[in-house]
């Protein structure tokens, strides 16, 4: 289908094509639109040209009961620098041939492809994920693995960056993935500014495992635990231990350990490490402090310790991380 006439993209603006379809979730569609479709020049974020496209013109039903219209056709993908498939309506349904052909052509010319949530099924159907690492929503991970056994599925992460193809876990993880794309293109300041406007963290540490099981019901003890976690985040430099935190939460060691895992999906030690790494990332991205000073402020005790944890978790060094995300 020929696309409706589009105005020329602003000079220097990257074109982002977002795929819409009948039966789409409004939230999934809104994620790339919020990250790439709004003017954030006041925060120094370079412009994007957002183009929402669909197989054919006309009204598209949504899962929320209202309809939307996407006047552009899949041919606009041919000019896109970034192509986002925000989900898919049925994991057992093969996507339209026109969409699969457009995705293959975009990949062949070097466009950045992003499959959010069940959008990974679409990229896999196009044959673009074979032999590559990817993820999708944990609830459909088994179905994905059965259908696409040649994909190196990792259902335990929020998103996978494999160079020119990214895939994410479900729902809110799409925000994490799109912010990561923004960070790759324009650095931490652009991603952090956009995240602040969306009132979300610029980068989350964690995995889908946190969300598979329901967290414990809210009660007074949970309130104490939530306050404790906030306090630890504000004081990562303190020499926290399981016993000191349990005492601060007014719980026994055994009860604290059980409730902590229920609430966070991980152990105290793993959560503390993730919290300290997140603080170190923030300081590396946003300040001029030395690696030694950041290691101390984040609670690692020494730069050697922080470097080791960065190598283990991020496969890079703090200095290289700073250069990559700050462009220095």
Beta strands, then each sheet from edge to edge (+ up, - down):
strand 1: 14-19
strand 2: 48-53
strand 3: 59-61
strand 4: 67-69
strand 5: 82-85
strand 6: 112-115
strand 7: 133-134
strand 8: 152-153
strand 9: 159-161
strand 10: 165-168
sheet 1: 2+ 1+ 5+ 6+ 10+ 9-
sheet 2: 3+ 4-
sheet 3: 7+ 8+
end
